[in-house]
């Protein structure tokens, strides 16, 4: 559905500041994300990945283990065909289990739907959700 107020508006990317840039880079590559472009060096390194559908993840070096509340980011959700398989692939790539796959019937409107979801924690403690409407 097109935005009638801001023409051409759409999702482009989410940005993540990684504690260990190389570890995070390898983790996201193991999930099948493709490198598009990178720049900078050391703690100034940045790498843009394509998720596979044109959505992007922008990975920044220079993060820390200390939590910084710089906004209200809760999790990064990615749609997929098989939530259970995506969850297992993420675990094999080094993710930490957070919430195992489950189907959730929603008391939604205008129609009732159900979703299949699972959560893992990535290398920098970021919450990743795998999502499918069922």
C-alpha positions as CSV (number, residue, x, y, z in Angstrom):
1,X,0.0,0.0,0.0
2,X,1.6,3.3,-1.1
3,X,2.0,6.2,1.2
4,X,-0.2,9.1,0.0
5,X,1.6,11.7,2.1
6,X,5.4,11.0,1.5
7,X,5.7,9.6,-2.0
8,X,8.0,6.6,-2.3
9,X,8.3,6.1,1.4
10,X,9.3,2.6,2.4
11,X,11.5,0.5,4.7
12,X,15.2,0.7,3.8
13,X,17.3,-0.6,6.7
14,X,17.8,-1.0,10.4
15,X,21.2,-0.1,12.0
16,X,23.0,-2.2,14.6
17,X,26.1,-1.2,16.5
18,X,28.1,-4.5,17.0
19,X,30.3,-5.3,20.0
20,X,32.5,-7.5,17.8
21,X,32.2,-6.4,14.2
22,X,33.9,-9.4,12.6
23,X,31.9,-11.9,14.7
24,X,28.6,-10.1,13.8
25,X,29.6,-9.9,10.1
26,X,30.2,-13.7,10.0
27,X,27.0,-14.4,11.9
28,X,24.8,-12.4,9.5
29,X,26.6,-14.0,6.5
30,X,25.8,-17.4,8.0
31,X,22.1,-16.5,8.0
32,X,22.4,-15.8,4.2
33,X,22.5,-12.0,4.2
34,X,24.6,-10.6,1.3
35,X,27.1,-7.9,1.6
36,X,26.2,-4.8,-0.5
37,X,28.7,-2.1,0.4
38,X,31.1,-1.4,3.2
39,X,33.2,1.6,4.2
40,X,35.5,2.8,7.0
41,X,38.0,0.9,9.1
42,X,38.5,-0.2,12.7
43,X,35.8,1.2,15.0
44,X,34.6,3.3,12.0
45,X,33.7,0.2,9.9
46,X,30.2,0.0,8.4
47,X,28.8,-2.8,6.3
48,X,25.4,-2.9,4.6
49,X,23.7,-6.3,4.0
50,X,20.7,-7.2,1.9
51,X,18.3,-9.6,3.7
52,X,17.2,-11.1,0.4
53,X,14.1,-9.1,-0.3
54,X,15.6,-5.6,-0.6
55,X,15.4,-4.9,3.2
56,X,18.8,-4.1,4.7
57,X,20.8,-4.3,7.8
58,X,23.5,-1.7,8.4
59,X,26.2,-3.1,10.7
60,X,28.4,-0.6,12.6
61,X,31.6,-1.4,14.4
62,X,32.5,0.3,17.8
63,X,29.7,-1.1,20.0
64,X,30.1,-2.1,23.6
65,X,28.7,-4.6,26.0
66,X,27.2,-1.8,28.0
67,X,23.5,-1.2,27.3
68,X,22.7,2.2,25.9
69,X,19.1,3.4,25.7
70,X,19.3,5.5,22.6
71,X,15.8,4.8,21.5
72,X,13.0,2.4,21.8
73,X,14.3,-0.4,19.5
74,X,12.9,-3.7,20.8
75,X,13.8,-6.3,18.1
76,X,14.6,-6.8,14.5
77,X,11.9,-9.0,12.8
78,X,12.5,-10.9,9.6
79,X,9.8,-12.7,7.7
80,X,10.7,-16.2,6.4
81,X,9.0,-19.3,5.0
82,X,10.1,-21.6,7.8
83,X,10.4,-20.1,11.3
84,X,11.7,-23.4,12.9
85,X,14.4,-23.8,10.2
86,X,15.5,-20.2,10.5
87,X,15.7,-20.5,14.3
88,X,17.9,-23.6,14.0
89,X,20.2,-22.0,11.3
90,X,20.6,-19.0,13.6
91,X,21.5,-21.2,16.6
92,X,24.1,-23.1,14.5
93,X,25.6,-19.8,13.4
94,X,26.1,-18.9,17.1
95,X,22.9,-17.2,18.2
96,X,21.7,-17.6,21.8
97,X,18.2,-19.1,22.1
98,X,15.7,-16.5,23.5
99,X,12.2,-17.7,22.7
100,X,11.7,-21.1,21.0
101,X,9.4,-21.3,17.9
102,X,5.7,-21.1,18.7
103,X,2.4,-20.4,17.0
104,X,0.4,-17.5,18.5
105,X,-3.3,-17.0,17.7
106,X,-4.0,-13.3,17.8
107,X,-7.2,-11.7,18.8
108,X,-6.8,-9.4,15.9
109,X,-9.1,-7.3,13.7
110,X,-10.5,-7.0,11.2
111,X,-9.8,-10.7,11.0
112,X,-8.4,-13.3,13.4
113,X,-4.9,-14.4,12.4
114,X,-2.1,-16.6,13.8
115,X,1.6,-16.1,13.5
116,X,4.6,-18.4,14.0
117,X,7.5,-16.7,15.8
118,X,10.8,-17.4,17.4
119,X,13.5,-15.2,18.9
120,X,17.3,-15.5,19.3
121,X,20.0,-13.1,20.5
122,X,22.7,-12.2,18.1
123,X,26.4,-11.7,18.8
124,X,25.9,-8.2,20.3
125,X,22.9,-9.2,22.4
126,X,20.4,-7.9,19.8
127,X,17.0,-9.6,19.7
128,X,16.1,-11.1,16.3
129,X,12.7,-12.4,15.5
130,X,11.8,-14.9,12.8
131,X,8.1,-14.3,11.7
132,X,5.5,-15.9,9.5
133,X,1.8,-15.5,9.2
134,X,0.2,-18.9,9.3
